Amino acid sequence: MTREEKNQVIDALAEKINNTSHIYVTDTLGLNAGDTVDLRKECYKNEIELVVAKNTLLKKAIEKSDKDLSGLFEALTGPTSIMFSEVGNMPAKLIKNFRKKKDSEKPLLKGA
């Protein structure tokens, strides 16, 4: 990935952070392809945008955004997926229901 492409990703993430009310940082590592597709479908149905990003790019996007989300920096370890939502508790409910339905420990909430 070139520096220009990285800057575009950072800008896009910073814009999403600025334009979204609630951000959840999750770990989806270990979900198989079918479960990942199911999770994305559930997110879409509940108007939640699920994005996978490198931690360094996400950290730079948070720093570039207008919001003070520096408390999320400690959650940016290992594989990270970000859920953007306008409804505060919707991602948490989705994660809880998905884990129960799939009898799985993933996705795991890392921070919000």
N, C-alpha and C positions, 0 to 999 in steps of 0.2 A: 504494500500500500504506500503510495507516494505521500509526501508531506501535504500536497494540495488536497488529496483525497481525505487525509486525516483531518485537515482543517474544515473540510466540508461536513464531515461527520460530526465534529465538535460543534460547528455552527448549528447544524440541524438539531442535535441533542439539546443545546442551550436554548434554542427557540421552543422546543417542546417543553422543556422545564419551565420556561417563563410563561407559557400559555396553558399550562395544566395546573389544576388545583392540588392534586395529590399524586405523589410518586412513591411507589413501593419497589424496593430492591429485593430480588429473589434469587434463589439458586435452583436451576432446573436441571443441573447435571445428573445424569442417571436415568432420565426419562427416555424411553425408546421413541422411535420415530412416530409410531402411532399415537402414543400418549402426548407427544409434543404437538401433533396436529390437533388432537382433541382439546388440548389446553388453549391453543390459538383460536379454535372455533368458539370455545366458551368465552374467551376474552372478547372476541368480535361481537358475540351475542349480547354481552354486557357492556358494550361501548368502552372497553379497556384496550389500550394499545400496548402490545407486548413487543419489546425491543431487546435484542441481545447486543451488548457493546463491550468493548475492551475496557477494563477498569481505568487505565490511564486516560483514555479518551473521555470516558464519563466524568472522571475527576476534573479534567480540564474544562469540560462543558459546564459542570457545576460551578467552578470558579468563574467562568465567563458569564454565567446567568445573573439575573438581577436578584435572585433569592439567596438567602443564607442557608445553605444546606450542608455546611461543612461537617455537621454531625453524622452525615452518611459516609464520610471518608473511611471510617473504621470498618464499615460493612463491605467495602470494595476490595474483597479478597476472594480469590478463586473465581470460578465461572459466575457471571452476573447477568441477570435478565432484569429489565426495568419495566414496570407496569405504570402506565400513565392513565389517570382516571379523573373525572370531574366529581364523582361520588366518593366520598371519603372512605366508607367501609366496604365498598363493592369488591376491590381486589382481595381483601382479607376474607370475605365470605366466599369468593370464588376459590381461593386457595384451600380453605377449609373443606368446602364441598367436593372439590376435585380430589383431594387427598382421601377423603372418606369413600368416594365413588370408586376410585382406582385402588384402594387399600395400599397406599403408598406413602412414603415419608417426603416425597417431592411433589410440588415445588416447596421449597423451604423459605420462609420469610426471613430476610437478613436485616431489613431496616425499612423505615417509612418516614 
